[in-house]
Amino acid sequence: MSLSFAPGEIVATLGVNGAGKTTLLGCLAGMLGWDRGEVRLGGEKLDRNRLDHRQRMMFLPGEGFHFGGADTIRNAAIFSELWRGIEAAPPIDMEEWLERLGLLEVAFSSVDTLSRGQRYKAVLLALHCADPEIWLIDEPFAAGMDARGMEAFRLLVRAAAARGRCIIYTTQFPELAARFADRIVVVGSGGIRLDEPTSEADPEELIRKLGNELGIHGAHQ
Ligand SMILES: Nc1ncnc2c1ncn2[C@@H]1O[C@H](COP(=O)(O)OP(=O)(O)OP(=O)(O)O)[C@@H](O)[C@H]1O
């Protein structure tokens, strides 16, 4: 497959189970190796061993990840230090996002002790604090967040895109992808099955088209 992504773009990646969505994200993040081809970052070949390359992106797995023992705020601060340097000040809107995500009550609780959805939100806050150029998010809409969390996620991602961040996420839900992405990429059979912007498309028509690509017959017809 051959794809390029631009700053400020929100891309939803779809595909049946095993199509290669997570593998694609892992390769873009430099976490997985590849047998053939290359990943280029602003024209430069991505080198998995270069910290400055890896710091430009973050891969968030579906189950999230965090630093054991750290509380919600400390965890976010660790991500910020690792990605932006020890001198970097945390974003000034940290409290606002704690509130929007519904995390104020657990701001000083160890992430280990949080519920699955709360833990995922804590990691999203950390991603916001790390603020890499490229956000690679695996299955955010299946990570156990409540409706408020998903709304906050959309706002967080839109704000990041407005700052020029490129966001690529995977999902199994055509409806969510059609309504929350600037572009949709469907992978499968070792290639790209569909790659198109959402701006011009009628959402219902797009959802039907995605349903066909993903082998859904009936429910969306
Ligand atoms: N470590 C691995 N070693 C060998 N094959 C793997 C490995 N990880 C994934 N695969 C294979 O690569 C293919 C793509 O897997 P991947 O996890 O990228 O799919 P996906 O589209 O994210 O699927 P899902 O929707 O189920 O999460 C699958 O056939 C899987 O079995």
The ligand as an SDF file (V2000), in Angstrom:
LIG
                    3D

 31 33  0  0  0  0  0  0  0  0999 V2000
    3.1820  -10.5470   15.6010 N   0  0  0  0  0  0  0  0  0  0  0  0
    2.6040  -11.0720   14.5280 C   0  0  0  0  0  0  0  0  0  0  0  0
    3.1760  -12.0890   13.8600 N   0  0  0  0  0  0  0  0  0  0  0  0
    2.6030  -12.6130   12.7550 C   0  0  0  0  0  0  0  0  0  0  0  0
    1.4560  -12.1720   12.2500 N   0  0  0  0  0  0  0  0  0  0  0  0
    0.8490  -11.1710   12.8580 C   0  0  0  0  0  0  0  0  0  0  0  0
    1.3810  -10.5520   14.0280 C   0  0  0  0  0  0  0  0  0  0  0  0
    0.5410   -9.5590   14.4100 N   0  0  0  0  0  0  0  0  0  0  0  0
   -0.4620   -9.5640   13.5240 C   0  0  0  0  0  0  0  0  0  0  0  0
   -0.2820  -10.5190   12.5950 N   0  0  0  0  0  0  0  0  0  0  0  0
   -1.1710  -10.8300   11.4630 C   0  0  0  0  0  0  0  0  0  0  0  0
   -1.2710   -9.7080   10.6230 O   0  0  0  0  0  0  0  0  0  0  0  0
   -2.6000   -9.5640   10.1470 C   0  0  0  0  0  0  0  0  0  0  0  0
   -3.1020   -8.1900   10.4550 C   0  0  0  0  0  0  0  0  0  0  0  0
   -3.2510   -8.0290   11.8660 O   0  0  0  0  0  0  0  0  0  0  0  0
   -3.7100   -6.6420   12.4810 P   0  0  0  0  0  0  0  0  0  0  0  0
   -3.6820   -6.7930   13.9610 O   0  0  0  0  0  0  0  0  0  0  0  0
   -2.9420   -5.5390   11.8760 O   0  0  0  0  0  0  0  0  0  0  0  0
   -5.2150   -6.5590   11.9550 O   0  0  0  0  0  0  0  0  0  0  0  0
   -6.3540   -5.5070   12.2980 P   0  0  0  0  0  0  0  0  0  0  0  0
   -6.8990   -5.0230   11.0100 O   0  0  0  0  0  0  0  0  0  0  0  0
   -5.8720   -4.4810   13.2540 O   0  0  0  0  0  0  0  0  0  0  0  0
   -7.4110   -6.4870   12.9930 O   0  0  0  0  0  0  0  0  0  0  0  0
   -8.5070   -6.2780   14.1710 P   0  0  0  0  0  0  0  0  0  0  0  0
   -9.6560   -5.5420   13.5540 O   0  0  0  0  0  0  0  0  0  0  0  0
   -8.8750   -7.6700   14.5260 O   0  0  0  0  0  0  0  0  0  0  0  0
   -7.8550   -5.5340   15.2890 O   0  0  0  0  0  0  0  0  0  0  0  0
   -3.4150  -10.6990   10.8020 C   0  0  0  0  0  0  0  0  0  0  0  0
   -3.5720  -11.7190    9.8550 O   0  0  0  0  0  0  0  0  0  0  0  0
   -2.5690  -11.1250   11.9560 C   0  0  0  0  0  0  0  0  0  0  0  0
   -2.7420  -12.4950   12.2070 O   0  0  0  0  0  0  0  0  0  0  0  0
  1  2  1  0
  2  3  1  0
  2  7  2  0
  3  4  2  0
  4  5  1  0
  5  6  2  0
  6  7  1  0
  6 10  1  0
  7  8  1  0
  8  9  2  0
  9 10  1  0
 10 11  1  0
 11 12  1  0
 11 30  1  0
 12 13  1  0
 13 14  1  0
 13 28  1  0
 14 15  1  0
 15 16  1  0
 16 17  2  0
 16 18  1  0
 16 19  1  0
 19 20  1  0
 20 21  2  0
 20 22  1  0
 20 23  1  0
 23 24  1  0
 24 25  2  0
 24 26  1  0
 24 27  1  0
 28 29  1  0
 28 30  1  0
 30 31  1  0
M  END
$$$$
